[in-house]
Amino acid sequence: MHLETLAIHAGQPPDPAHGAVMPPIYQTSTFAFKAVGQPGEFDYTRSGNPTRKALEECLAALEGGAHAFSFASGMAAVSVALALLESGDHVLVHDDLYGGTYRYLTGVTANLGVGVDFVNMRDLDALQAAIRPNTRLLWTETPTNPLMNLQDLEAIADIARARGVRTITDNTFASPCNQRPLDLGIDISLHSMTKYINGHSDVIAGALIVRDDAIAERLKFLQNATGTALSPFDSFLVLRGIKTLPLRVEAHNANALAMAHWLREQPQVAQVLHPGLPEHPQHQLAQRQMRGVGGTFSFRMKSGEAAVRLLNRVRLHTLAESLGGVESLIEHPFAMTHASMPEEVRRAVGITEEMIRISVGIEHIDDLIADLAQAMA
Ligand SMILES: *Cc1c(COP(=O)(O)O)cnc(C)c1O
């Protein structure tokens, strides 16, 4: 079935108890046993809950996975994925990635006897050379935030498989509607559902989706053991958001591409970093790997002062961190989302004062462009 249909129906048949069309919020911590030693399908909500199960079945269907696990945040999903590693293992990470994941890898994982190395995975030879005998996981994130770099997931999955290494992709920016890593041979797809999947800027949530039964069994164990699972109420909210995910992503894709085309014609704008534009260095890869390139991208003004002036003058766009909601958000990575990176690292990768990141919402594009035009005037 198509994504539009799966988003509405997968995992969500009418509720067996009363025929409720929306999965009810099973707001309970525990479930009655039939007799001693005879639990029903569920016994305790940390281990399993019907509302969360409905969400997880829907997520698995959307990504072409067999199993999905939902968590209290994207970072909880990151921490559980990294808990697949053991002391003595080595993980290779694409060198341009979400700041919170970088913080977890360097501040937590690296202290547990796991080797952590960063490599530019756009360079497949460098990737090959960096794999060690104890490398157990390749960590990708594409497109990246805020630089909009892509990695070739199919090529990376092929390399990893040949070397007996597992792969994970942080698919947050793309959403299942624009990119399906499992179809490209990646083992684990990760989402901050806080962003496009929920899409309404009112929940913090994360997910891991896999095909492999053995990885799924370990993730199920870790979800329960770490107590990081998503609550029933938040599971309900994400399910509600998912119903319109395909429609929203189509609107985000179209609005962001139109905004990117408009921005590159403005004399105050120095560069637009959007993989849907033909001048993007990985435009071909974007065309091959993604159905649409999403609603979030970056651009550079001609000076840092011009960027700050624009950001302080927008009216319809909200100056805020995060992305992927129905409303348009705009921010300054250098001073906001990426301020925790050391300044020399920010400058070395190109996160400078002129850069603006925009999460284009699903308002009318003419109103959004008019807002940026008045802020630049
Ligand atoms: C936001 C985000 C995360 C972390 O998710 P939270 O829900 O904020 O914990 C991880 N990866 C990417 C790419 C993100 O944008």
The ligand as an SDF file (V2000), in Angstrom:
LIG
                    3D

 15 15  0  0  0  0  0  0  0  0999 V2000
   16.2560   17.1120   16.9020 C   0  0  0  0  0  0  0  0  0  0  0  0
   17.1520   16.0770   16.3720 C   0  0  0  0  0  0  0  0  0  0  0  0
   17.5980   15.0090   17.1740 C   0  0  0  0  0  0  0  0  0  0  0  0
   17.2550   14.8890   18.6430 C   0  0  0  0  0  0  0  0  0  0  0  0
   15.8920   14.7360   18.8470 O   0  0  0  0  0  0  0  0  0  0  0  0
   15.0910   15.2350   20.1680 P   0  0  0  0  0  0  0  0  0  0  0  0
   13.7070   14.7930   19.8490 O   0  0  0  0  0  0  0  0  0  0  0  0
   15.2720   16.7330   20.2330 O   0  0  0  0  0  0  0  0  0  0  0  0
   15.6860   14.5550   21.3370 O   0  0  0  0  0  0  0  0  0  0  0  0
   18.4080   14.0500   16.5790 C   0  0  0  0  0  0  0  0  0  0  0  0
   18.7760   14.1420   15.2780 N   0  0  0  0  0  0  0  0  0  0  0  0
   18.3810   15.1710   14.4930 C   0  0  0  0  0  0  0  0  0  0  0  0
   18.8300   15.2160   13.0750 C   0  0  0  0  0  0  0  0  0  0  0  0
   17.5580   16.1690   15.0030 C   0  0  0  0  0  0  0  0  0  0  0  0
   17.1810   17.1800   14.2230 O   0  0  0  0  0  0  0  0  0  0  0  0
  1  2  1  0
  2  3  1  0
  2 14  2  0
  3  4  1  0
  3 10  2  0
  4  5  1  0
  5  6  1  0
  6  7  2  0
  6  8  1  0
  6  9  1  0
 10 11  1  0
 11 12  2  0
 12 13  1  0
 12 14  1  0
 14 15  1  0
M  END
$$$$
